[in-house]
Amino acid sequence: MREKINDFLTIAVIITIAVLFLLFFLPFIMISKINYYFEKKKTDKLYTDYLLKIDGHKFFCYNNKKHAQEFIENQIIPTLPKDVKIIFLDGRTPRSEYTKSFASKILYRIQNQVGFPYLLRVQEGIVLEKSINNELYNSLNQGHDTEPLYEAINKFYQ
């Protein structure tokens, strides 16, 4: 009987401490959640304003996969229209002279994550995207004609 009372008291003390702990930290958790919500809204608004500011801009984004990087830098980039900005993804870090502030956000928000490289175009505050991964690797790995690759690029940027 005494053991049951001791077990009950131990459980009651643990539950009381847990409830007090939760009640003490609950305001901090709530403040943190509210702060996160407003910071996210602020960041999203800045991002949307930024996209509206750069309306019509075009980007070509590729990564550092060695086997494709050389082909992209030697064969694709020189043929891109002059108004296309380049974003190079070095590991997880975007390297771009143009869009340092929101390059990560633009890449993070790619909806159709098929694979690099991506063609991006800002239109009315929305980032339009197209992966040319399939066309690129058909040309590189399977020896297919590069014409579909260049056609996809030109069609997207027109």
DSSP file (Angstrom, degrees, kcal/mol; ACC not computed):
  #  RESIDUE AA STRUCTURE BP1 BP2  ACC     N-H-->O    O-->H-N    N-H-->O    O-->H-N    TCO  KAPPA ALPHA  PHI   PSI    X-CA   Y-CA   Z-CA
    1    1 A M     >        0   0    0      0, 0.0     4,-1.9     0, 0.0     5,-0.2   0.000 360.0 360.0 360.0 -43.2    0.0    0.0    0.0
    2    2 A R  H  >  +     0   0    0      1,-0.2     4,-2.5     2,-0.2     5,-0.2   0.874 360.0  54.5 -63.5 -37.8    2.8    2.4    0.9
    3    3 A E  H  > S+     0   0    0      1,-0.2     4,-2.6     2,-0.2    -1,-0.2   0.894 106.9  51.1 -63.1 -40.0    4.5    1.7   -2.4
    4    4 A K  H  > S+     0   0    0      2,-0.2     4,-2.6     1,-0.2    -1,-0.2   0.894 110.2  49.1 -64.6 -39.9    1.4    2.6   -4.3
    5    5 A I  H  X S+     0   0    0     -4,-1.9     4,-2.7     2,-0.2    -2,-0.2   0.920 112.1  48.6 -66.3 -42.6    1.1    5.9   -2.4
    6    6 A N  H  X S+     0   0    0     -4,-2.5     4,-2.5     2,-0.2    -2,-0.2   0.910 112.6  48.3 -62.3 -42.6    4.8    6.7   -3.1
    7    7 A D  H  X S+     0   0    0     -4,-2.6     4,-2.5     2,-0.2    -2,-0.2   0.915 112.4  49.1 -62.7 -43.2    4.3    5.9   -6.8
    8    8 A F  H  X S+     0   0    0     -4,-2.6     4,-2.6     1,-0.2    -2,-0.2   0.925 112.3  47.6 -62.9 -44.8    1.2    8.1   -6.9
    9    9 A L  H  X S+     0   0    0     -4,-2.7     4,-2.6     2,-0.2    -2,-0.2   0.896 111.1  51.3 -64.2 -40.6    3.0   10.9   -5.2
   10   10 A T  H  X S+     0   0    0     -4,-2.5     4,-2.5     2,-0.2    -2,-0.2   0.937 112.8  45.2 -61.8 -46.5    6.0   10.6   -7.5
   11   11 A I  H  X S+     0   0    0     -4,-2.5     4,-2.7     1,-0.2     5,-0.2   0.902 112.7  51.4 -64.2 -41.1    3.7   10.7  -10.5
   12   12 A A  H  X S+     0   0    0     -4,-2.6     4,-2.5     2,-0.2    -2,-0.2   0.897 111.2  47.7 -63.7 -40.7    1.7   13.6   -9.1
   13   13 A V  H  X S+     0   0    0     -4,-2.6     4,-2.7     2,-0.2     5,-0.2   0.925 112.7  48.5 -66.1 -44.2    4.9   15.6   -8.5
   14   14 A I  H  X S+     0   0    0     -4,-2.5     4,-2.5     2,-0.2    -2,-0.2   0.928 113.6  46.6 -62.3 -45.1    6.3   14.9  -12.0
   15   15 A I  H  X S+     0   0    0     -4,-2.7     4,-2.7     2,-0.2    -1,-0.2   0.910 112.4  50.7 -64.0 -41.9    2.9   15.9  -13.5
   16   16 A T  H  X S+     0   0    0     -4,-2.5     4,-2.6    -5,-0.2    -2,-0.2   0.921 111.9  47.0 -61.9 -44.3    2.8   19.1  -11.4
   17   17 A I  H  X S+     0   0    0     -4,-2.7     4,-2.7     2,-0.2    -2,-0.2   0.912 112.7  49.8 -63.8 -42.4    6.4   20.0  -12.4
   18   18 A A  H  X S+     0   0    0     -4,-2.5     4,-2.6    -5,-0.2    -2,-0.2   0.917 112.4  47.0 -63.0 -43.6    5.6   19.4  -16.1
   19   19 A V  H  X S+     0   0    0     -4,-2.7     4,-2.9     2,-0.2     5,-0.2   0.924 114.1  47.2 -64.8 -44.3    2.4   21.5  -15.9
   20   20 A L  H  X S+     0   0    0     -4,-2.6     4,-2.2     2,-0.2    -2,-0.2   0.903 112.3  50.4 -62.6 -41.2    4.2   24.3  -14.1
   21   21 A F  H  X S+     0   0    0     -4,-2.7     4,-2.3     2,-0.2    -2,-0.2   0.934 113.0  46.0 -60.7 -47.3    7.1   24.1  -16.6
   22   22 A L  H  X S+     0   0    0     -4,-2.6     4,-2.1     1,-0.2    -2,-0.2   0.919 112.7  49.6 -62.8 -45.3    4.6   24.3  -19.5
   23   23 A L  H  < S+     0   0    0     -4,-2.9    -1,-0.2     1,-0.2    -2,-0.2   0.861 111.6  50.0 -63.1 -35.1    2.7   27.2  -18.0
   24   24 A F  H  < S+     0   0    0     -4,-2.2     4,-0.4    -5,-0.2    -2,-0.2   0.920 119.2  35.3 -69.0 -43.4    5.9   29.1  -17.4
   25   25 A F  H  X S+     0   0    0     -4,-2.3     4,-2.4     1,-0.2     5,-0.2   0.621  95.1  86.4 -89.1 -13.0    7.2   28.6  -21.0
   26   26 A L  H  X S+     0   0    0     -4,-2.1     4,-2.8     1,-0.2     5,-0.2   0.903  88.4  50.8 -56.3 -45.1    3.8   28.8  -22.8
   27   27 A P  H  > S+     0   0    0      0, 0.0     4,-2.6     0, 0.0    -1,-0.2   0.905 111.1  49.2 -60.7 -38.2    3.9   32.7  -23.0
   28   28 A F  H  > S+     0   0    0     -4,-0.4     4,-2.3     2,-0.2    -2,-0.2   0.898 111.9  48.6 -66.0 -39.9    7.4   32.5  -24.5
   29   29 A I  H  X S+     0   0    0     -4,-2.4     4,-2.5     2,-0.2    -1,-0.2   0.925 112.9  47.6 -64.6 -45.2    6.3   29.9  -27.0
   30   30 A M  H  X S+     0   0    0     -4,-2.8     4,-2.6     2,-0.2    -2,-0.2   0.916 112.2  49.0 -63.9 -43.7    3.3   32.0  -28.0
   31   31 A I  H  X S+     0   0    0     -4,-2.6     4,-2.8    -5,-0.2    -1,-0.2   0.906 111.5  50.4 -62.1 -41.5    5.3   35.2  -28.3
   32   32 A S  H  X S+     0   0    0     -4,-2.3     4,-2.6     2,-0.2    -2,-0.2   0.918 111.2  47.9 -62.5 -44.3    7.8   33.3  -30.5
   33   33 A K  H  X S+     0   0    0     -4,-2.5     4,-2.2     2,-0.2    -2,-0.2   0.909 113.6  47.0 -63.8 -42.7    5.1   31.9  -32.7
   34   34 A I  H  X S+     0   0    0     -4,-2.6     4,-2.2     2,-0.2    -2,-0.2   0.922 112.8  49.4 -65.0 -43.9    3.5   35.4  -33.1
   35   35 A N  H  X S+     0   0    0     -4,-2.8     4,-2.5     1,-0.2     5,-0.2   0.911 110.4  50.7 -61.4 -43.5    6.8   36.9  -33.8
   36   36 A Y  H  X S+     0   0    0     -4,-2.6     4,-2.6     1,-0.2    -1,-0.2   0.911 108.5  52.8 -59.9 -43.7    7.6   34.3  -36.4
   37   37 A Y  H  X S+     0   0    0     -4,-2.2     4,-2.3     1,-0.2    -2,-0.2   0.935 112.8  42.7 -59.0 -48.7    4.2   34.9  -38.1
   38   38 A F  H  X S+     0   0    0     -4,-2.2     4,-2.3     2,-0.2    -1,-0.2   0.867 113.8  51.2 -70.6 -35.2    4.8   38.6  -38.4
   39   39 A E  H  X S+     0   0    0     -4,-2.5     4,-2.8    -5,-0.2    -1,-0.2   0.905 110.8  49.4 -65.3 -40.8    8.4   38.2  -39.5
   40   40 A K  H  X S+     0   0    0     -4,-2.6     4,-2.9    -5,-0.2     5,-0.2   0.924 111.0  49.1 -64.5 -43.9    7.3   35.8  -42.2
   41   41 A K  H  X S+     0   0    0     -4,-2.3     4,-2.3    -5,-0.2    -2,-0.2   0.913 112.7  48.6 -60.7 -42.0    4.6   38.1  -43.4
   42   42 A K  H  X S+     0   0    0     -4,-2.3     4,-2.4     2,-0.2    -2,-0.2   0.933 113.5  45.9 -63.9 -46.7    7.2   41.0  -43.6
   43   43 A T  H  X S+     0   0    0     -4,-2.8     4,-2.5     1,-0.2    -2,-0.2   0.905 112.6  50.7 -63.6 -42.6    9.7   38.8  -45.5
   44   44 A D  H  X S+     0   0    0     -4,-2.9     4,-2.7     2,-0.2    -1,-0.2   0.891 110.4  49.9 -62.9 -39.3    7.1   37.6  -47.9
   45   45 A K  H  X S+     0   0    0     -4,-2.3     4,-2.8    -5,-0.2    -2,-0.2   0.920 111.1  48.6 -64.9 -44.2    5.9   41.2  -48.5
   46   46 A L  H  X S+     0   0    0     -4,-2.4     4,-2.3     2,-0.2    -2,-0.2   0.903 112.6  49.5 -61.4 -40.8    9.5   42.3  -49.2
   47   47 A Y  H  X S+     0   0    0     -4,-2.5     4,-2.5     2,-0.2    -2,-0.2   0.929 111.7  47.3 -64.2 -46.7   10.0   39.3  -51.5
   48   48 A T  H  X S+     0   0    0     -4,-2.7     4,-2.3     2,-0.2    -2,-0.2   0.917 112.6  49.6 -61.8 -43.8    6.7   40.1  -53.4
   49   49 A D  H  X S+     0   0    0     -4,-2.8     4,-2.0     1,-0.2    -1,-0.2   0.898 110.5  51.4 -60.6 -40.2    7.7   43.8  -53.7
   50   50 A Y  H  X S+     0   0    0     -4,-2.3     4,-1.8     2,-0.2    -2,-0.2   0.918 108.8  49.9 -62.9 -44.2   11.1   42.7  -55.0
   51   51 A L  H  < S+     0   0    0     -4,-2.5    74,-0.5     1,-0.2    -1,-0.2   0.894 110.7  49.4 -63.3 -39.2    9.6   40.4  -57.6
   52   52 A L  H >< S+     0   0    0     -4,-2.3     3,-1.0     1,-0.2    -1,-0.2   0.868 109.3  53.4 -66.2 -34.8    7.3   43.3  -58.8
   53   53 A K  H 3< S+     0   0    0     -4,-2.0    -2,-0.2     1,-0.2    -1,-0.2   0.847 113.6  41.3 -67.8 -34.4   10.4   45.5  -59.0
   54   54 A I  T >< S+     0   0    0     -4,-1.8     3,-2.3    -5,-0.1    -1,-0.2   0.071  82.9 157.9-102.4  24.5   12.3   43.1  -61.2
   55   55 A D  T <   +     0   0    0     -3,-1.0    68,-0.2     1,-0.3     3,-0.1  -0.204  65.5  23.4 -51.4 133.5    9.3   42.2  -63.3
   56   56 A G  T 3  S+     0   0    0     66,-2.6    -1,-0.3     1,-0.3    67,-0.1   0.293  88.4 137.8  92.1  -8.7   10.4   40.8  -66.7
   57   57 A H    <   -     0   0    0     -3,-2.3    65,-2.7    64,-0.1     2,-0.4  -0.385  39.9-150.0 -72.2 150.4   13.8   39.7  -65.5
   58   58 A K  E     -aB  84 121A   0     25,-0.7    27,-3.1    63,-0.2     2,-0.4  -0.942  11.4-169.4-123.3 142.2   15.1   36.3  -66.7
   59   59 A F  E     -aB  85 120A   0     61,-3.2    61,-2.8    -2,-0.4     2,-0.5  -0.964  15.3-157.3-132.2 148.0   17.4   34.0  -64.9
   60   60 A F  E     -aB  86 119A   0     25,-2.8    27,-2.8    -2,-0.4     2,-0.5  -0.994  19.9-169.3-121.0 121.4   19.3   30.9  -65.8
   61   61 A C  E     +aB  87 118A   0     57,-2.9    57,-2.8    -2,-0.5     2,-0.3  -0.947  13.3 160.1-119.9 125.8   20.2   28.8  -62.7
   62   62 A Y  E     -a   88   0A   0     25,-2.0    27,-3.2    -2,-0.5     2,-0.2  -0.911  23.8-135.1-137.2 166.0   22.6   25.9  -62.7
   63   63 A N  E     -a   89   0A   0     -2,-0.3    27,-0.2    25,-0.2    29,-0.1  -0.526  32.0 -92.9-117.8-175.3   24.6   24.0  -60.2
   64   64 A N        +     0   0    0     25,-1.0     2,-0.7    -2,-0.2    26,-0.1  -0.030  60.2 144.4 -95.4  31.1   28.1   22.6  -59.8
   65   65 A K    >>  -     0   0    0      1,-0.2     4,-3.2     2,-0.1     3,-1.0  -0.615  47.6-142.4 -67.2 114.4   27.6   19.1  -61.0
   66   66 A K  H 3> S+     0   0    0     -2,-0.7     4,-1.3     1,-0.3    -1,-0.2   0.838  92.7  52.6 -51.6 -45.1   31.0   18.7  -62.7
   67   67 A H  H 34 S+     0   0    0      1,-0.2     4,-0.5     2,-0.2    -1,-0.3   0.823 121.3  31.4 -68.2 -31.3   29.9   16.7  -65.7
   68   68 A A  H <> S+     0   0    0     -3,-1.0     4,-2.8     2,-0.1     5,-0.2   0.762 107.1  70.5 -94.5 -28.8   27.2   19.2  -66.7
   69   69 A Q  H  X S+     0   0    0     -4,-3.2     4,-2.8     1,-0.2     5,-0.2   0.905  98.7  48.4 -57.6 -45.5   28.8   22.4  -65.4
   70   70 A E  H  X S+     0   0    0     -4,-1.3     4,-2.2     2,-0.2     5,-0.3   0.923 113.3  47.4 -62.6 -44.8   31.5   22.5  -68.1
   71   71 A F  H  >>S+     0   0    0     -4,-0.5     4,-3.2     2,-0.2     5,-1.0   0.928 113.6  48.3 -61.9 -45.3   28.9   21.9  -70.9
   72   72 A I  I  X>S+     0   0    0     -4,-2.8     5,-2.8     3,-0.2     4,-0.9   0.937 114.4  45.0 -61.1 -47.7   26.6   24.6  -69.5
   73   73 A E  I  <5S+     0   0    0     -4,-2.8    -1,-0.2    -5,-0.2    -2,-0.2   0.833 124.1  33.9 -69.1 -31.7   29.4   27.2  -69.1
   74   74 A N  I  <5S+     0   0    0     -4,-2.2    -2,-0.2    -5,-0.2    -1,-0.2   0.803 132.8  21.8 -92.4 -31.7   30.9   26.4  -72.5
   75   75 A Q  I  <5S+     0   0    0     -4,-3.2    -3,-0.2    -5,-0.3     4,-0.2   0.789 127.4  31.6-110.0 -35.0   27.9   25.6  -74.7
   76   76 A I  I >X<S+     0   0    0     -5,-1.0     3,-1.5    -4,-0.9     4,-0.7   0.925 110.5  54.2 -95.0 -52.5   24.7   27.0  -73.1
   77   77 A I  G >4<S+     0   0    0     -5,-2.8     3,-1.2     1,-0.3    -4,-0.1   0.878 105.0  55.1 -56.0 -42.6   25.6   30.3  -71.3
   78   78 A P  G 34 S+     0   0    0      0, 0.0    -1,-0.3     0, 0.0    -2,-0.1   0.765 109.4  49.3 -63.0 -20.7   27.2   31.9  -74.3
   79   79 A T  G <4 S+     0   0    0     -3,-1.5    -2,-0.2    -4,-0.2    -3,-0.1   0.542  86.8 108.2 -94.4  -6.9   24.0   31.3  -76.4
   80   80 A L  S << S-     0   0    0     -3,-1.2    74,-0.0    -4,-0.7   -20,-0.0  -0.343  84.2 -92.1 -68.7 150.0   21.6   32.8  -73.8
   81   81 A P    >   -     0   0    0      0, 0.0     3,-1.8     0, 0.0    -1,-0.1  -0.285  37.7-114.8 -56.9 149.8   20.0   36.1  -74.5
   82   82 A K  T 3  S+     0   0    0      1,-0.3    -2,-0.1    -3,-0.1    -3,-0.0   0.749 112.2  60.5 -62.7 -25.6   22.0   39.0  -73.1
   83   83 A D  T 3  S+     0   0    0      2,-0.1   -25,-0.7   -24,-0.0     2,-0.5   0.452  79.1 106.2 -85.4   2.0   19.3   40.0  -70.7
   84   84 A V  E <   -a   58   0A   0     -3,-1.8     2,-0.3   -27,-0.1   -25,-0.2  -0.707  63.3-144.9 -83.8 125.4   19.4   36.6  -68.9
   85   85 A K  E     -a   59   0A   0    -27,-3.1   -25,-2.8    -2,-0.5     2,-0.4  -0.690  13.0-131.0 -90.2 142.5   21.0   36.8  -65.5
   86   86 A I  E     -a   60   0A   0     -2,-0.3     2,-0.5   -27,-0.2    12,-0.4  -0.794  19.1-172.8 -99.1 132.8   23.1   33.8  -64.3
   87   87 A I  E     -a   61   0A   0    -27,-2.8   -25,-2.0    -2,-0.4     2,-0.5  -0.980   8.7-164.4-121.0 116.1   22.6   32.2  -60.9
   88   88 A F  E     -aC  62  95A   0      7,-2.7     7,-3.8    -2,-0.5     2,-0.9  -0.885   9.7-148.0-101.7 126.7   25.3   29.6  -60.1
   89   89 A L  E     -aC  63  94A   0    -27,-3.2     2,-1.1    -2,-0.5   -25,-1.0  -0.833  10.1-167.9 -98.4 104.7   24.5   27.3  -57.2
   90   90 A D  E >   - C   0  93A   0      3,-2.7     3,-1.9    -2,-0.9     2,-0.7  -0.774  69.7 -52.1 -93.6  95.0   27.7   26.3  -55.6
   91   91 A G  T 3  S-     0   0    0     -2,-1.1   -27,-0.1     1,-0.3   -26,-0.1  -0.670 122.0 -25.8  70.9-115.7   26.6   23.5  -53.3
   92   92 A R  T 3  S+     0   0    0     -2,-0.7    -1,-0.3     2,-0.1    -3,-0.0   0.331 121.7  95.6-107.2   4.2   23.7   25.1  -51.4
   93   93 A T  E <   -C   90   0A   0     -3,-1.9    -3,-2.7     2,-0.0     2,-0.3  -0.855  69.6-138.0-103.9 117.8   25.1   28.7  -51.9
   94   94 A P  E     -C   89   0A   0      0, 0.0     2,-0.6     0, 0.0    -5,-0.2  -0.549  14.2-161.1 -71.6 133.0   23.8   30.8  -54.7
   95   95 A R  E     +C   88   0A   0     -7,-3.8    -7,-2.7    -2,-0.3     2,-0.3  -0.960  29.7 141.9-116.0 112.8   26.5   32.8  -56.5
   96   96 A S        -     0   0    0     -2,-0.6    -9,-0.1    -9,-0.2     4,-0.1  -0.979  45.9-152.3-153.0 136.5   25.1   35.6  -58.5
   97   97 A E  S    S+     0   0    0    -11,-0.4     3,-0.2    -2,-0.3    -1,-0.1   0.703  97.1  46.1 -76.2 -19.5   26.2   39.2  -59.2
   98   98 A Y  S    S+     0   0    0    -12,-0.4     2,-0.3     1,-0.2     3,-0.2   0.939 116.1  25.2 -94.0 -52.8   22.7   40.2  -59.7
   99   99 A T     >  +     0   0    0      1,-0.2     4,-1.2     2,-0.1    -1,-0.2  -0.455  61.3 146.3-122.3  59.3   20.2   38.9  -57.1
  100  100 A K  T  4 S+     0   0    0     -2,-0.3     4,-0.4    -3,-0.2    -1,-0.2   0.875  70.8  55.7 -62.5 -39.6   22.1   38.3  -53.8
  101  101 A S  T  4 S+     0   0    0      1,-0.2    -1,-0.2    -3,-0.2     4,-0.2   0.875 124.4  16.0 -68.5 -39.0   19.3   39.2  -51.5
  102  102 A F  T  > S+     0   0    0     -3,-0.1     4,-2.7     2,-0.1    -1,-0.2   0.279  90.5 105.1-121.2  12.1   16.6   36.9  -52.8
  103  103 A A  H  X S+     0   0    0     -4,-1.2     4,-2.3     1,-0.2     5,-0.2   0.923  85.8  48.4 -58.8 -44.5   18.4   34.3  -54.9
  104  104 A S  H  > S+     0   0    0     -4,-0.4     4,-3.0     1,-0.2    -1,-0.2   0.917 112.2  48.5 -62.3 -43.1   18.0   31.7  -52.1
  105  105 A K  H  > S+     0   0    0      2,-0.2     4,-1.8     1,-0.2    -1,-0.2   0.900 110.0  51.7 -65.5 -40.9   14.3   32.4  -51.8
  106  106 A I  H  < S+     0   0    0     -4,-2.7    -1,-0.2     1,-0.2    -2,-0.2   0.935 115.7  41.5 -59.9 -45.6   13.7   32.3  -55.5
  107  107 A L  H >< S+     0   0    0     -4,-2.3     3,-1.4     1,-0.2    -2,-0.2   0.887 111.9  54.6 -70.8 -38.9   15.5   28.9  -55.7
  108  108 A Y  H 3< S+     0   0    0     -4,-3.0    -1,-0.2     1,-0.3    -2,-0.2   0.834 106.3  53.4 -63.2 -32.1   13.8   27.6  -52.5
  109  109 A R  T 3< S+     0   0    0     -4,-1.8     2,-0.3    -5,-0.2    -1,-0.3   0.319  71.8 131.9 -90.8   9.1   10.4   28.3  -53.8
  110  110 A I    <   -     0   0    0     -3,-1.4     3,-0.2     1,-0.2    18,-0.1  -0.475  41.1-163.1 -61.1 124.0   10.8   26.4  -57.1
  111  111 A Q  S    S+     0   0    0     -2,-0.3     2,-1.3     1,-0.2    -1,-0.2   0.927  76.6  51.5 -78.6 -47.8    7.6   24.3  -57.3
  112  112 A N  S    S-     0   0    0      1,-0.1     2,-2.2     3,-0.0     3,-0.4  -0.651  71.9-172.8 -96.4  79.8    8.5   21.7  -59.8
  113  113 A Q        +     0   0    0     -2,-1.3     3,-0.1    -3,-0.2    -1,-0.1  -0.478  31.7 138.1 -81.7  78.5   11.8   20.4  -58.4
  114  114 A V        -     0   0    0     -2,-2.2    -1,-0.2     1,-0.3     2,-0.2   0.856  67.7 -79.0 -87.0 -41.6   12.8   18.2  -61.3
  115  115 A G        -     0   0    0     -3,-0.4    18,-0.5     2,-0.1    -1,-0.3  -0.698  61.7 -30.6 150.0 157.4   16.5   19.1  -61.3
  116  116 A F  S    S+     0   0    0     -2,-0.2   -54,-0.1    15,-0.1     2,-0.1  -0.395  89.1  58.9 -75.8 153.9   19.0   21.7  -62.5
  117  117 A P        -     0   0    0      0, 0.0    15,-2.5     0, 0.0     2,-0.4   0.538  67.8-171.4 -81.8 157.7   19.4   23.7  -64.6
  118  118 A Y  E     -BD  61 131A   0    -57,-2.8   -57,-2.9    13,-0.2     2,-0.5  -0.921  18.5-147.5-117.3 142.2   16.3   25.9  -64.3
  119  119 A L  E     -BD  60 130A   0     11,-3.3    11,-1.9    -2,-0.4     2,-0.4  -0.933  25.4-172.6-101.7 129.9   15.0   28.7  -66.5
  120  120 A L  E     +BD  59 129A   0    -61,-2.8   -61,-3.2    -2,-0.5     2,-0.3  -0.961  12.6 178.4-128.5 143.7   13.3   31.4  -64.5
  121  121 A R  E     -BD  58 128A   0      7,-2.3     7,-3.6    -2,-0.4     2,-0.6  -0.984  22.1-138.5-144.7 131.6   11.3   34.4  -65.5
  122  122 A V  E     + D   0 127A   0    -65,-2.7   -66,-2.6    -2,-0.3     2,-0.4  -0.797  28.4 171.3 -93.1 125.0    9.6   37.0  -63.3
  123  123 A Q  E >   - D   0 126A   0      3,-3.1     3,-1.2    -2,-0.6   -71,-0.1  -0.946  66.0 -22.3-140.4 115.4    6.2   38.0  -64.6
  124  124 A E  T 3  S-     0   0    0     -2,-0.4   -72,-0.2     1,-0.3     3,-0.1   0.872 127.4 -48.0  54.4  43.3    3.7   40.1  -62.7
  125  125 A G  T 3  S+     0   0    0    -74,-0.5     2,-0.4     1,-0.2    -1,-0.3   0.569 119.0 107.0  79.4   9.2    5.3   39.2  -59.3
  126  126 A I  E <   -D  123   0A   0     -3,-1.2    -3,-3.1   -75,-0.2     2,-0.8  -0.954  66.3-132.8-122.3 139.5    5.4   35.5  -60.0
  127  127 A V  E     -D  122   0A   0     -2,-0.4     2,-0.3    -5,-0.2    -5,-0.2  -0.822  20.2-158.5 -92.5 113.9    8.4   33.4  -60.8
  128  128 A L  E     -D  121   0A   0     -7,-3.6    -7,-2.3    -2,-0.8     2,-0.3  -0.726  17.5-169.6 -88.1 142.2    7.8   31.2  -63.8
  129  129 A E  E     -D  120   0A   0     -2,-0.3     2,-0.3    -9,-0.2    -9,-0.2  -0.943  21.1-179.9-138.1 152.8   10.1   28.2  -63.9
  130  130 A K  E     -D  119   0A   0    -11,-1.9   -11,-3.3    -2,-0.3     2,-0.4  -0.932  19.5-142.7-151.6 129.0   11.1   25.4  -66.2
  131  131 A S  E     -D  118   0A   0     -2,-0.3   -13,-0.2   -13,-0.2     3,-0.2  -0.765  10.9-174.1 -87.3 134.5   13.6   22.7  -65.6
  132  132 A I     >  +     0   0    0    -15,-2.5     4,-2.6    -2,-0.4     5,-0.2   0.025  51.8 115.8-112.2  25.5   15.7   21.7  -68.6
  133  133 A N  H  > S+     0   0    0    -18,-0.5     4,-2.7   -16,-0.4     5,-0.3   0.918  75.1  48.3 -58.2 -47.4   17.3   18.8  -66.7
  134  134 A N  H  > S+     0   0    0      1,-0.2     4,-2.1     2,-0.2    -1,-0.2   0.932 113.5  45.9 -62.6 -47.5   15.8   16.2  -69.0
  135  135 A E  H  > S+     0   0    0      2,-0.2     4,-1.7     1,-0.2    14,-0.2   0.899 114.1  50.0 -63.2 -40.7   16.8   17.9  -72.2
  136  136 A L  H  X S+     0   0    0     -4,-2.6     4,-2.7     1,-0.2    -2,-0.2   0.949 113.7  42.8 -63.4 -50.1   20.3   18.5  -70.9
  137  137 A Y  H  X>S+     0   0    0     -4,-2.7     4,-2.2     1,-0.2     5,-0.8   0.773 108.7  58.5 -74.9 -24.0   21.0   15.0  -69.8
  138  138 A N  H  X5S+     0   0    0     -4,-2.1     6,-2.1    -5,-0.3     4,-0.7   0.907 112.7  42.3 -63.9 -39.7   19.4   13.5  -72.9
  139  139 A S  H  <5S+     0   0    0     -4,-1.7     4,-0.5     4,-0.2    -2,-0.2   0.919 122.4  38.1 -70.9 -44.5   22.0   15.5  -74.9
  140  140 A L  H  <5S+     0   0    0     -4,-2.7    -3,-0.2    -5,-0.1    -2,-0.2   0.955 127.5  26.8 -74.2 -51.7   24.9   14.8  -72.5
  141  141 A N  H  <5S+     0   0    0     -4,-2.2    -3,-0.2    -5,-0.2    -2,-0.1   0.817 129.3  35.1 -87.2 -32.5   24.4   11.2  -71.5
  142  142 A Q  S  <<S-     0   0    0     -5,-0.8    -1,-0.2    -4,-0.7    -3,-0.2   0.417  99.3-122.1-107.7   1.3   22.5    9.7  -74.4
  143  143 A G        +     0   0    0     -4,-0.5    -4,-0.2    -6,-0.2    -3,-0.1   0.720  54.0 159.5  68.6  20.7   24.1   11.6  -77.3
  144  144 A H        -     0   0    0     -6,-2.1    -1,-0.2     1,-0.1    -2,-0.0  -0.274  52.1 -79.7 -70.4 163.5   20.8   13.1  -78.4
  145  145 A D        -     0   0    0      1,-0.1     4,-0.3     4,-0.0    -1,-0.1  -0.327  31.5-138.9 -60.8 142.9   20.7   16.2  -80.6
  146  146 A T  S  > S+     0   0    0      1,-0.2     4,-2.1     2,-0.1     3,-0.4   0.535  84.1  92.7 -82.8  -6.4   21.1   19.4  -78.6
  147  147 A E  H  > S+     0   0    0      1,-0.2     4,-2.6     2,-0.2     5,-0.2   0.896  81.6  52.3 -58.0 -44.2   18.4   21.1  -80.7
  148  148 A P  H  > S+     0   0    0      0, 0.0     4,-2.2     0, 0.0    -1,-0.2   0.863 108.7  53.5 -60.8 -32.5   15.5   20.3  -78.3
  149  149 A L  H  > S+     0   0    0     -3,-0.4     4,-1.9    -4,-0.3    -2,-0.2   0.957 112.5  41.5 -63.7 -51.4   17.6   21.7  -75.4
  150  150 A Y  H  X S+     0   0    0     -4,-2.1     4,-2.6     1,-0.2     5,-0.2   0.848 113.2  54.5 -67.5 -33.8   18.1   25.1  -77.2
  151  151 A E  H  X S+     0   0    0     -4,-2.6     4,-2.7    -5,-0.2     5,-0.2   0.915 107.5  50.0 -64.3 -42.7   14.5   25.1  -78.4
  152  152 A A  H  X S+     0   0    0     -4,-2.2     4,-1.9    -5,-0.2    -2,-0.2   0.907 112.7  47.4 -62.3 -41.8   13.3   24.7  -74.8
  153  153 A I  H  X S+     0   0    0     -4,-1.9     4,-2.0     2,-0.2    -2,-0.2   0.956 115.0  44.3 -64.0 -51.0   15.5   27.6  -73.7
  154  154 A N  H  X S+     0   0    0     -4,-2.6     4,-1.0     1,-0.2    -2,-0.2   0.891 112.8  51.5 -63.0 -41.2   14.5   29.9  -76.5
  155  155 A K  H  < S+     0   0    0     -4,-2.7     3,-0.4    -5,-0.2    -1,-0.2   0.899 110.5  49.3 -63.6 -40.9   10.8   29.1  -76.2
  156  156 A F  H  < S+     0   0    0     -4,-1.9    -2,-0.2    -5,-0.2    -1,-0.2   0.910 112.4  45.9 -66.6 -42.8   10.8   29.8  -72.4
  157  157 A Y  H  <        0   0    0     -4,-2.0    -1,-0.2     1,-0.2    -2,-0.2   0.585 360.0 360.0 -80.9  -9.0   12.6   33.1  -72.6
  158  158 A Q     <        0   0    0     -4,-1.0    -1,-0.2    -3,-0.4    -2,-0.1   0.497 360.0 360.0 -79.2 360.0   10.4   34.5  -75.5
